[in-house]
Amino acid sequence: PKIAIIGAGPVGCTLARLLHLASLPVTVFEAEASPNYRSQGGTLDLHTSTGLAALKAAELFKTFLSHARYDGHHIQFTDRRLKSYLTLVGPAVPKEGAPRSKLEEQRPEIDRSDLRRLLAESLPEGVIRWGWKVESVTPSEDGDPLETKGFALVVGADGAFSRTRTAVSGEKPVFSRVGLWELSVPDAERTAPEVKAAVKGGSIFAHAKGRRISVQQMGDGSLSVGVVQAQEDEDWARREKCGYDAGDLEAVKDRLLEGEGALFGEDWHPLVREALRKCEGRCIPRSLWQMPVGFRWEHCEGITLVGDAAHVMTPFAGEGVNVGMNDAMNLAKEVVQALRKEGGWTREALDAAVRDYELEMWPRSEKVARLSDELAKLYMFEPNTPESIIARTTALHVKVAVPRVVHPLVDAAVHGVFFF
């Protein structure tokens, strides 16, 4: 049976790679012209049991190591004056020749663009159809799910505004009331050495009520700068709403740094303001969207969803790509097992495999989506952040990974650390 994947992001390419290794015919349709067609965002922290496990299953861990960074574990959560309320420092950088198990357990980082490239380049030429924009996905009315078009299964990996999702549900993403600018400081060693030194090879997240700035070290020597602000209107970046060109870097710098209403005025630490001053090149305003927490769809034979198409969430939990790559790994496992059963594959076996994947994925992703939603509300809308919320946000991160029965103990332990 032939399988179609809509979308060649990290999740779609992970799924395609896993199916290809199982000798299953797969085609990926991608609207963008190439892997480098647009900005790919910041750096990703891949986790042992999800993102890294998927790369191992895809036989790409060794290739990944050539791009991975093990010095990105210095993460600072600060207020506007860069007073740190929580600093996370990972293990020491593993020495050359360290055991593979040691490399896997340290949650290395990789630029999103590098991850997408290594996954896309692991596929044979022609598997990805670049420049193919899918307008719609429709199950066949005769119960023969898309086989007349040549595909036994279509998997939507086509992001927040998935066209594939419309085939199984009328539910749409909702505006999270958060807006984002994606900015960049190129060649930070030369252009902003003091800011680079403060980042310490990792990330700084500086907060005040209704706004946050992140500065992250990238593999190419640049700093990725993300400016996040609470917004009531999903069209906040339109000129008629904000009063300036939100895609013009100089206009944005003026709004962020200058005048009485500056979002990052003189009350912010000079290094925060310096990071913004030194930004060059890209200036991309975005509204952040999420599917309603707990979103599920009625099972539809021949069609399913992975990654953001299934559960797009805000980035506050830092788990999106890991959850999506886990989706790809689990779906591939179910499909391969079903199609390798004695006697050959059947539509019924394939459909049962997809159903099993969905039943596993929904509660797993819901936990992370709920975490991200709760963190967004705390970081963006609570007064006196981060001081007033740091214990609660830390407890939320811990509780998502442990049984509910021990949650009261987690709350007590975390609050004890911060307040006693």
C-alpha positions in Angstrom: 0.0 0.0 0.0 1.2 3.5 -0.8 1.2 6.2 1.9 1.0 9.9 1.4 2.4 12.4 4.0 1.3 16.0 3.7 4.1 18.3 5.0 7.9 17.9 5.0 8.6 19.4 8.4 10.6 17.5 11.0 7.6 15.3 11.9 6.6 14.5 8.4 10.1 13.7 7.4 10.7 11.5 10.5 7.6 9.5 9.6 8.7 9.2 5.9 12.1 8.0 7.0 10.8 5.3 9.3 8.4 4.0 6.6 11.1 4.1 4.0 13.4 2.0 6.2 10.5 -0.6 6.4 10.5 -0.6 2.5 7.0 0.9 2.4 6.3 3.2 -0.6 5.8 6.7 0.7 5.4 10.1 -1.0 5.7 13.5 0.9 3.9 16.5 -0.6 5.4 19.9 0.5 4.2 23.3 -0.5 7.5 25.0 0.1 10.1 24.9 -2.7 13.0 23.5 -0.6 14.0 22.8 3.0 15.5 26.3 3.3 12.6 28.2 1.8 11.7 30.2 4.9 13.0 30.9 8.4 12.9 27.7 10.5 12.8 29.4 13.9 15.2 28.8 16.8 16.9 25.9 18.5 15.3 22.6 19.6 16.0 20.6 22.7 15.5 16.9 21.8 14.5 14.5 24.6 15.7 11.0 25.2 12.5 9.1 25.1 10.8 11.1 22.3 12.9 13.1 19.8 16.1 11.2 20.3 14.4 7.9 20.3 12.8 8.7 17.0 16.2 9.6 15.5 17.6 6.3 16.8 14.7 4.4 15.2 15.3 6.3 12.0 19.0 5.3 12.1 20.0 9.0 12.0 21.5 9.4 15.5 25.1 9.4 14.2 24.3 12.0 11.6 22.5 14.0 14.2 25.6 14.1 16.4 27.5 16.1 13.7 24.9 18.9 14.2 24.1 18.5 17.9 25.2 20.9 20.6 25.8 19.8 24.2 26.6 23.2 25.6 23.1 24.6 25.3 22.0 23.5 28.8 22.5 26.8 30.5 19.0 28.2 30.7 18.2 31.3 32.7 14.7 32.5 33.7 15.0 36.1 34.8 13.1 39.3 35.4 13.5 42.4 33.2 16.7 43.4 35.1 18.2 39.9 34.4 17.8 38.8 38.1 17.7 35.1 37.8 14.9 33.2 39.5 15.8 29.8 38.0 18.9 28.6 36.3 19.1 25.2 34.7 22.6 23.9 34.1 22.9 20.5 32.4 25.7 17.9 32.6 29.2 18.7 31.4 29.7 18.5 27.7 30.6 14.8 27.0 34.1 14.2 25.9 35.0 13.0 22.5 34.5 9.2 22.3 31.9 9.2 25.2 29.6 6.2 25.2 26.5 6.6 23.1 24.3 6.1 26.1 26.0 9.2 27.7 25.3 11.2 24.5 21.7 10.2 24.4 20.8 11.1 28.0 21.9 14.7 27.8 19.2 16.2 25.7 21.4 17.9 23.0 20.1 20.9 21.0 20.0 21.4 17.3 18.8 24.3 15.1 15.4 23.5 13.7 16.6 24.1 10.1 19.5 21.6 10.6 17.1 19.0 11.9 14.7 19.4 9.0 17.6 19.3 6.5 19.2 16.1 7.9 15.8 14.4 7.9 14.8 15.5 4.4 18.2 14.5 3.0 17.9 11.0 4.5 15.1 10.3 2.0 15.8 9.1 -1.5 15.4 11.7 -4.2 11.9 12.1 -5.4 10.2 11.0 -2.1 9.5 14.6 -1.3 7.6 16.5 -3.9 8.7 20.1 -3.2 6.4 22.8 -4.4 3.2 20.7 -4.3 0.5 22.5 -2.4 -2.4 20.3 -1.3 -5.7 22.2 -1.5 -7.9 19.5 0.1 -8.0 15.9 1.3 -11.3 14.1 0.9 -12.1 10.5 1.7 -13.7 8.6 -1.1 -17.5 8.1 -0.9 -17.4 4.5 -1.9 -15.6 3.4 1.2 -12.4 2.7 -0.7 -10.2 5.2 1.2 -8.2 7.1 -1.4 -7.0 3.9 -3.1 -8.5 5.1 -6.4 -6.0 8.0 -6.1 -3.2 5.5 -5.3 -2.9 5.9 -1.5 -4.1 3.6 1.2 -3.3 6.1 3.9 -2.9 9.9 4.0 -1.1 11.4 7.0 -1.5 15.1 7.7 1.8 16.6 9.0 0.9 20.0 7.5 1.0 22.1 10.6 -1.3 24.4 12.5 -3.6 25.2 9.7 -3.7 21.7 8.3 -5.7 21.1 5.2 -5.7 17.4 6.1 -7.4 18.1 9.4 -10.4 19.5 7.6 -11.1 16.1 6.3 -11.7 14.6 9.7 -12.8 17.6 11.8 -14.3 21.1 11.5 -12.3 22.2 14.6 -9.8 25.0 14.0 -6.9 26.5 16.0 -7.8 29.3 18.4 -5.7 32.4 19.0 -3.7 32.1 22.2 -3.7 35.8 22.8 0.0 35.9 22.3 2.0 37.5 19.5 5.7 36.8 18.6 8.4 38.5 16.7 11.2 36.3 15.3 14.4 38.3 15.2 18.1 37.5 14.9 21.6 38.8 15.9 24.0 37.6 13.2 27.7 36.7 14.1 27.1 37.5 17.8 30.8 37.1 18.7 31.6 40.1 16.6 28.3 42.1 16.7 27.1 41.6 20.3 29.9 40.0 22.3 28.6 41.0 25.7 25.1 39.6 25.0 26.6 36.4 23.6 28.7 36.0 26.8 25.6 36.5 29.0 23.8 33.7 27.1 26.6 31.3 28.0 25.9 29.1 25.0 22.3 28.5 26.1 19.3 30.6 26.5 18.0 33.6 28.5 14.2 34.1 29.0 13.6 37.5 30.5 10.1 38.4 31.7 7.7 41.1 32.8 3.9 41.0 32.9 2.6 40.6 29.3 5.9 40.3 27.6 9.0 38.1 27.4 12.2 38.1 25.4 14.2 35.0 24.7 17.8 35.0 23.5 19.2 31.7 22.3 22.5 30.6 21.0 22.3 29.1 17.5 24.7 26.7 15.8 25.8 29.2 13.1 27.0 31.7 15.7 23.9 33.9 15.6 21.5 34.6 18.4 17.8 33.8 17.9 15.7 36.5 19.5 12.1 36.0 20.2 9.9 38.8 21.5 6.6 37.6 22.9 3.8 39.9 23.9 0.2 39.5 25.2 -2.2 40.5 22.4 -6.0 40.6 22.5 -6.4 40.7 18.7 -5.2 37.9 16.4 -4.6 40.6 13.7 -2.4 42.6 16.0 0.4 42.9 13.5 -1.7 44.6 10.8 -0.7 48.2 10.2 -4.2 49.4 10.8 -4.2 47.7 14.2 -0.7 48.5 15.5 0.0 51.7 13.7 3.3 50.7 12.1 4.8 48.1 9.8 5.3 45.1 12.1 7.5 43.4 9.5 9.9 46.3 9.2 12.8 45.8 11.6 13.6 49.4 12.2 10.0 50.3 12.9 9.8 47.3 15.3 13.0 48.3 17.1 11.6 51.8 17.5 8.4 50.4 19.1 10.3 48.1 21.3 13.0 50.4 22.5 12.1 54.1 22.1 9.6 56.5 23.6 7.3 56.6 26.5 5.4 53.4 25.4 8.5 51.3 24.7 7.9 47.7 25.4 11.5 47.2 26.5 12.4 50.7 27.8 15.1 51.9 30.1 13.7 49.8 33.0 15.0 46.7 31.2 18.6 45.5 31.6 21.0 47.2 29.1 21.9 43.7 27.7 18.3 43.0 26.8 18.1 46.3 25.0 21.5 45.7 23.4 20.2 42.3 22.0 17.3 44.1 20.3 19.5 46.9 19.0 21.9 44.4 17.4 19.2 42.5 15.5 19.5 42.5 11.8 17.8 40.8 8.8 14.7 38.9 9.5 11.7 40.4 11.3 8.8 38.1 11.3 5.6 38.8 13.3 3.4 35.9 14.2 0.3 35.2 16.1 0.5 32.0 18.2 -2.3 29.5 17.7 -3.3 26.3 19.5 -5.9 23.6 19.1 -8.3 23.4 22.0 -6.8 21.3 24.8 -8.1 17.8 24.5 -9.0 18.1 20.8 -9.9 14.7 19.2 -11.5 13.8 15.9 -13.8 11.0 14.9 -11.7 8.3 13.4 -11.7 8.3 9.6 -10.5 5.3 7.6 -7.5 6.3 5.4 -6.7 9.6 7.1 -4.9 10.6 10.3 -2.8 13.4 11.7 0.6 13.9 13.4 2.5 16.8 15.0 1.0 20.3 14.9 -1.8 19.1 12.6 -3.0 16.9 15.5 -2.2 19.1 18.5 -0.6 22.5 17.7 0.3 24.2 20.9 2.2 27.3 22.1 5.9 26.9 22.6 6.0 27.6 26.3 6.4 24.0 27.3 9.2 23.4 24.8 7.8 20.0 23.8 6.2 20.5 20.4 8.7 18.8 18.1 9.4 16.0 20.6 5.7 15.2 20.9 5.4 15.3 17.1 8.5 13.0 16.5 7.0 10.6 19.0 3.8 10.6 17.0 5.8 9.7 13.9 7.6 6.9 15.7 4.5 5.4 17.2 2.4 5.6 14.0 5.2 4.1 11.9 5.5 1.2 14.4 1.8 0.5 14.3 1.6 0.6 10.5 4.7 -1.5 10.0 3.5 -4.2 12.4 0.1 -4.3 10.8 1.5 -4.6 7.2 4.0 -7.3 8.1 1.4 -9.7 9.6 1.3 -13.2 8.1 -0.9 -13.3 5.0 -0.1 -9.8 3.8 -1.7 -6.5 4.6 -5.4 -5.7 4.6 -7.4 -2.5 4.8 -8.8 -3.6 8.1 -5.4 -4.3 9.6 -4.1 -0.9 8.4 -7.2 0.9 9.8 -6.9 -0.9 13.1 -3.2 0.2 13.4 -4.1 3.8 12.7 -6.9 3.7 15.3 -4.5 2.2 17.9 -2.0 5.1 17.2 -4.7 7.7 17.7 -6.0 6.2 20.9 -2.4 6.3 22.3 -1.5 9.7 20.9 -4.6 11.7 22.1 -4.1 11.4 25.9 -0.3 11.6 25.6 -0.3 14.9 23.6 -3.2 16.3 25.7 -1.0 16.3 28.8 1.7 18.4 27.1 -0.9 20.7 25.4 -2.5 21.4 28.8 1.0 22.1 30.3 1.8 24.6 27.5 -1.6 26.3 27.8 -1.2 26.7 31.6 2.3 28.0 31.2 1.3 30.6 28.6 -1.4 32.0 30.9 1.0 32.2 33.8 3.9 33.8 31.9 1.8 36.2 29.9 -1.0 37.3 32.2 0.1 36.9 35.8 1.3 40.1 37.6 4.9 40.3 39.0 6.2 37.6 36.7 8.5 35.6 37.0 8.8 36.0 40.8 5.1 35.2 41.4 5.0 32.2 39.2 8.3 30.4 39.1 7.4 27.8 41.7 4.1 27.0 40.0 5.7 26.8 36.5 8.4 24.5 37.9 5.8 22.2 39.6 3.8 22.0 36.4 6.8 20.8 34.4 7.5 18.1 37.0 3.9 17.0 37.4 3.4 16.3 33.7 6.0 13.5 34.0 4.8 11.8 37.2 1.5 10.0 38.3 -1.3 12.3 39.5 -1.3 10.6 42.9 2.1 12.3 43.7 1.2 15.8 42.5 0.6 17.1 46.0 4.0 16.0 47.0 5.5 17.7 44.0 3.8 21.0 44.9 5.1 20.8 48.5 8.6 19.9 47.4 8.9 22.6 44.8 7.4 25.3 46.9 9.8 24.3 49.7 12.8 24.8 47.5 11.7 28.3 46.4 10.3 29.7 49.6 12.3 28.1 52.5 
